[in-house]
């Protein structure tokens, strides 16, 4: 007896009864039991064939949509959402490029990498530099990036740039006395150059309190310079000040670069703390809508002393001012009211024309006395 096969319109199909079922039937027939397997109906054969075709297709196309739980309409909605999201992102990118095209230009020209390198922080200054900082792209500063185009990008922020060296006994002063003097010199510099109250013209009481009142004949006369500023008694020699009615800081960061060190005094029982620091201040006009940023650069060399009260007429724990040298760049050389006056574009016609060879205000390779010039000198950059 042969095996039964279903005949379809396109030729023989797969057996309607499997070999296993047919063998089981023959065995039961010989034993006198069982029934012949029933041949499926034509409709059952068609359903079976269709399922086998779909199973074959799924091996190539993945599961059908009805089985994945996603309808064709849902797939269409997902595609439309993705296209809409991509369109929004594209429009936003175009708007950003329109507002700040330099983002794309800098990336294409490699300037973005140069800017990133120009912002890498420098290690602390431990000795006088051998030359000026290397040139950077002279980009104009902005309200959001006030140090753009300046070597100060790599300098420390504020008080972090005033590092105190390790104290050692020197000049007959103990290690503890020197450590106390170093801490107070830093406090003086922070108050005189970085404190917001000092910057807006208020009396720098915390700095003045660190000075020895026993020294009555100091030629610097810091108190007199604050109460009656002038060309001969200028508070800018020691304190950085700006008139809040004229200027306001562009941001809350002042860049600082320099060093502090200790030497024995000229006579026994004295030690000197010497400092050489440059401070960079970004300002904007204190008028509504002002956007132009100008930087003033202030370099100070100051020699402080501490003295043994047993040998000198001195107050323990107080500082003496031995020598002060200052260089003010873009600060208004023709005004002596005790405030900085950086020059903005709108001021250029009414201010004196700078003269002389250009000087780099960021060059810290020479002491101030060696390169100072009178009048309104020219800056090579700001």
C-alpha positions, 0 to 999 in steps of 0.5 A: 500500500502506497503513501497518500499525497495531496495533489495541489493545483501546482503539482504534488504537495507534501504528504497529507499523512506523515510517515510516522502516522502511516507506520503506526496505522499499519502496526495497529491494523496488523494487531487488529486495532486502530483507525486509519488516519483521516486525511485533512480537508482541502481547507485544512491543507490550504491553511497548512500550506499557507503557514509553511510559506509564511514560516519560510518567509520569516526566515528572510524578512523577520516576524510579521507585524501582527506577531510583533505587536506593531501595526502598519499605521504604528510603523508609519507614525514612528517613522513620521516622529523620527523624521520630525525629530531630525528636522527639528534638530537640523533647523536648530543646528542651522539657527546655531550656525547663523548665530555663531558661524565660528563654531563651524568655521573653527572646526573646519579650519582647525582653529577649535583645536588651537583654542582648546590648546590655548586654554590649557592651564599653565603650571605655576611660575617658579622663576622669571620667564625667559620671554613673553608668552607665545602669540595667540589668535587675536580674537576679540573678547566677548561677554561670555568669553572675556579672556578670548584672544589673551594669553591670560586664558591659561592663567589661574583664576583669582586667588588660586594664582597667588601661591605661597612658597614653603616657609623657612627661617631666614634673616633671623626670623623663625620659620613660624614668623616667615610663614605668618608673613607669607600668609599675610602678604597673600591676604594683602594681595587678594584684598588689594587686587581681587576683592569685589569691594576694593574693585568697586572703589571701597576702602580696602580696610582688611589690607590696610590693617595688615600694614605696620602703624609704627611706620609713620614716614612711609613714602607710599602713604596708602591712606592719603592716596585713598582720601586725596588721589592724584598723580603723586599719590595714586591709590592704583599703585597698591589697589585696583579700583574702578568707578562702578558708575563707569565700569562693571566687571565682565564676569566674576573672574580675574586672571592672575600670574606671578610668584612670591619668594623670600629673601634675607633683609639688608640687616639682621632681624629682618626678612623680605617677602617679594612679589611680582604678579600680573592681574588681568581685568575684563570690563564693560561699560556700566550702561544698559546694553553695553557689550564691548569688553576691554581688558586692563592689565596691572602688573605689581612688584612689591617688597614687603618686610617683617622685622624683629620687634626686639631689634627694630621699631616694629609691630609683631605680625605686621608688614612693612612696605619697602618698595612698590612698582606698578605698570598699568596697561589700558588703564587711562594714563591721562586721568589721575582720580584713583580709578582704572579707565580702559579705552573703548571704541567710543572713547578713542577720539577723546583720549590721548594718542599712544606713542612710542614702541609697542610694549607687551603687557603680558611680558613678565621676563624683565623687571618693571624698572627696566622697561617702564616708559612715561606718558601714554605708551602703546600696547602690542595687545590687550 
